[in-house]
Amino acid sequence: REYYDSNDAQLFYTSVWGESNIHLGRYDLIESNSQLSKLNNYDKVQQAQLLQEEEMMRTITGFYGDTKIRVLDMGTGYGGFLRNMARRKMLWSGVGVDISGSMIDKTKQLNILEDDDISSILDARRESFLCTSLPDESVDLVISMDSFLHVGLGQHSVVLAEAWRVLRPGGRMIFTDIIGKSNVDYHKIAP
């Protein structure tokens, strides 16, 4: 918690990714688009994040259609993805959890700036996604973008167990993350 709440960490996250979302994004879609590839680096980051969210929302809509759903965002950061889902009227309710109090405080501030229909269905909680305060079988969907890498070795099964605990029967989990392979020859990647 101390690291994620530190001024250095907050400055890093907001400087690199902005003050709404802090996930990597789809840079492959930026570089393959002649207009988007001309953007400055900061705007490329913002667009890459939005493109990743758009793709995830299409996937979610493919599962649930127009039905409003209950969502848990594990490692919500500044809560931007839940706000975007709420703006699209996809949510019955959305809970974002993050271990960083600074990020949760910012999420709450940004949620308040939304209209009442959006802010009233969003909740942000400072807690670990290894053990949330949500009741058993309380959400239709668990999402996470680029957060599970932060739990440390040996904890991924705990994250998945927590997701399964809070999912309702028939619920789904969608996540993205940085994946490392133990057999990568790093000499072939970088000199």
C-alpha positions as CSV (number, residue, x, y, z in Angstrom):
1,R,0.0,0.0,0.0
2,E,2.8,2.4,0.9
3,Y,4.3,2.2,-2.6
4,Y,1.0,2.6,-4.5
5,D,0.0,5.6,-2.2
6,S,3.4,7.3,-2.6
7,N,3.6,10.6,-4.4
8,D,6.2,9.0,-6.7
9,A,3.9,6.2,-7.8
10,Q,0.9,8.5,-8.2
11,L,3.0,10.9,-10.3
12,F,4.3,8.0,-12.4
13,Y,0.8,6.6,-13.1
14,T,-0.8,9.9,-13.9
15,S,2.1,11.1,-16.0
16,V,2.3,8.0,-18.1
17,W,-1.3,6.9,-18.3
18,G,-3.4,9.9,-17.3
19,E,-5.9,10.5,-14.5
20,S,-8.7,8.2,-15.5
21,N,-7.3,4.9,-16.6
22,I,-4.0,3.2,-15.9
23,H,-3.9,0.1,-18.1
24,L,-1.6,-0.5,-21.1
25,G,-4.0,-0.4,-24.0
26,R,-4.0,-1.7,-27.6
27,Y,-1.0,-0.1,-29.3
28,D,-1.3,-2.5,-32.1
29,L,-4.5,-0.8,-33.1
30,I,-2.9,2.6,-32.9
31,E,0.1,1.8,-35.2
32,S,-2.1,0.1,-37.8
33,N,-4.3,3.2,-38.1
34,S,-2.7,5.9,-40.2
35,Q,-4.5,8.8,-38.4
36,L,-4.0,7.5,-34.9
37,S,-0.3,6.7,-35.5
38,K,0.3,10.4,-36.1
39,L,-0.8,11.4,-32.6
40,N,1.7,12.6,-30.0
41,N,2.8,9.9,-27.4
42,Y,0.5,11.1,-24.6
43,D,-2.6,11.0,-26.9
44,K,-1.5,7.6,-28.3
45,V,-1.6,6.2,-24.7
46,Q,-5.0,7.7,-24.1
47,Q,-6.4,6.3,-27.4
48,A,-4.8,2.9,-26.8
49,Q,-6.5,2.6,-23.4
50,L,-9.9,3.6,-25.0
51,L,-9.5,1.1,-27.8
52,Q,-8.8,-1.7,-25.2
53,E,-11.9,-0.7,-23.3
54,E,-14.0,-0.6,-26.5
55,E,-12.9,-4.1,-27.3
56,M,-13.7,-5.3,-23.8
57,M,-17.1,-3.7,-23.8
58,R,-17.9,-5.3,-27.2
59,T,-17.0,-8.7,-25.6
60,I,-19.1,-8.0,-22.6
61,T,-22.1,-6.9,-24.7
62,G,-21.6,-10.1,-26.7
63,F,-22.2,-12.1,-23.5
64,Y,-24.9,-10.0,-21.8
65,G,-26.6,-8.0,-24.7
66,D,-28.5,-5.0,-23.3
67,T,-29.0,-6.5,-19.9
68,K,-27.5,-4.3,-17.1
69,I,-25.0,-6.2,-15.0
70,R,-23.3,-6.1,-11.6
71,V,-19.6,-5.7,-12.0
72,L,-16.5,-6.0,-9.8
73,D,-13.3,-4.3,-11.1
74,M,-10.3,-5.9,-9.4
75,G,-7.5,-3.3,-9.4
76,T,-9.7,-0.4,-10.6
77,G,-7.0,2.3,-10.3
78,Y,-8.8,5.5,-11.1
79,G,-12.1,3.8,-12.0
80,G,-12.2,5.0,-15.6
81,F,-13.4,1.7,-17.1
82,L,-16.3,1.4,-14.8
83,R,-17.3,5.0,-15.5
84,N,-17.2,4.3,-19.2
85,M,-19.3,1.2,-18.8
86,A,-21.8,3.3,-16.7
87,R,-21.9,6.0,-19.4
88,R,-22.9,3.2,-21.9
89,K,-25.7,2.1,-19.5
90,M,-24.1,-1.3,-19.2
91,L,-24.2,-1.4,-15.4
92,W,-26.8,-2.2,-12.7
93,S,-23.9,-1.5,-10.3
94,G,-20.1,-1.3,-10.4
95,V,-17.7,-1.8,-7.5
96,G,-14.0,-1.0,-8.0
97,V,-11.4,-2.2,-5.5
98,D,-7.8,-1.1,-5.3
99,I,-5.2,-1.3,-2.5
100,S,-4.2,2.3,-3.1
101,G,-6.2,4.8,-1.0
102,S,-4.9,7.6,-3.3
103,M,-6.3,5.9,-6.3
104,I,-9.6,5.2,-4.6
105,D,-9.9,8.8,-3.3
106,K,-9.3,10.0,-6.9
107,T,-11.9,7.5,-8.2
108,K,-14.5,8.8,-5.8
109,Q,-13.8,12.4,-6.8
110,L,-14.1,11.5,-10.5
111,N,-17.3,9.5,-9.9
112,I,-18.9,12.5,-8.1
113,L,-18.3,14.6,-11.2
114,E,-20.5,12.3,-13.2
115,D,-24.3,12.8,-13.3
116,D,-26.4,11.3,-10.6
117,D,-27.5,8.3,-12.7
118,I,-23.9,7.2,-13.1
119,S,-22.4,8.2,-9.7
120,S,-25.2,6.5,-7.8
121,I,-24.4,3.0,-9.2
122,L,-20.6,3.2,-8.7
123,D,-18.7,2.3,-5.5
124,A,-15.0,2.5,-5.0
125,R,-13.3,0.7,-2.1
126,R,-9.8,0.6,-0.7
127,E,-9.2,-3.1,-0.3
128,S,-7.2,-5.9,-1.8
129,F,-8.7,-7.8,-4.6
130,L,-7.3,-10.9,-2.9
131,C,-10.0,-10.6,-0.3
132,T,-12.9,-8.2,-1.1
133,S,-15.8,-7.2,1.1
134,L,-18.4,-8.3,-1.5
135,P,-20.8,-11.0,-0.6
136,D,-20.7,-14.5,-2.2
137,E,-22.3,-14.7,-5.6
138,S,-23.0,-11.0,-5.8
139,V,-21.7,-10.0,-9.3
140,D,-22.4,-11.1,-12.8
141,L,-18.9,-10.1,-14.1
142,V,-15.5,-9.7,-12.7
143,I,-13.1,-7.5,-14.8
144,S,-9.5,-6.6,-14.4
145,M,-7.1,-4.8,-16.7
146,D,-3.4,-5.3,-16.2
147,S,-3.6,-5.6,-12.4
148,F,-3.0,-9.2,-11.4
149,L,0.7,-8.9,-12.0
150,H,0.8,-6.7,-8.9
151,V,-0.2,-9.5,-6.5
152,G,3.1,-11.3,-6.5
153,L,4.2,-14.8,-7.2
154,G,2.0,-17.6,-5.8
155,Q,-1.0,-15.3,-5.3
156,H,-2.7,-15.7,-8.6
157,S,-4.8,-18.7,-7.5
158,V,-6.0,-16.5,-4.5
159,V,-7.2,-13.8,-7.0
160,L,-9.0,-16.4,-9.1
161,A,-10.6,-18.0,-6.0
162,E,-11.8,-14.6,-4.9
163,A,-13.3,-13.9,-8.3
164,W,-15.1,-17.2,-8.3
165,R,-16.4,-16.6,-4.8
166,V,-18.1,-13.3,-5.8
167,L,-19.4,-14.4,-9.2
168,R,-23.1,-15.4,-9.4
169,P,-23.8,-18.8,-11.1
170,G,-23.2,-18.3,-14.8
171,G,-21.1,-15.3,-14.2
172,R,-18.0,-14.5,-16.2
173,M,-14.5,-13.1,-15.6
174,I,-12.6,-11.1,-18.2
175,F,-9.1,-9.9,-17.6
176,T,-6.0,-8.7,-19.4
177,D,-2.5,-8.8,-18.0
178,I,1.1,-8.8,-18.8
179,I,2.2,-12.4,-19.2
180,G,5.8,-13.5,-18.9
181,K,7.2,-16.8,-20.0
182,S,9.9,-18.4,-18.1
183,N,11.6,-19.8,-21.2
184,V,12.0,-16.5,-23.1
185,D,15.5,-15.9,-24.6
186,Y,15.9,-12.2,-23.7
187,H,19.0,-12.0,-25.9
188,K,16.8,-12.3,-28.9
189,I,14.6,-9.5,-27.7
190,A,17.1,-6.8,-26.7
191,P,20.9,-6.6,-27.1
